[in-house]
């Protein structure tokens, strides 16, 4: 089993605490599990955030809505997410 460094939202301090607070506002009180993995390395978190926004949230996204849904379905299945 791989050992992946994580930071629990309750244990976040400094700038990480601000990111957790922002995520809770965006996701209706919950914190996505991916944030726990990204919190230890803020440079990685910034890069992943930029990539996600670039592919999914900008007005002229290079992916169609169907492609975004397909990508989300595959990723959800790979990480063992809920159906």
Secondary structure as UniProt FT lines:
FT   HELIX           9..11
FT   HELIX           15..26
FT   TURN            27..29
FT   HELIX           33..38
FT   TURN            39..40
FT   HELIX           42..52
FT   HELIX           53..57
FT   TURN            59..60
FT   HELIX           65..78
FT   TURN            79..80
//
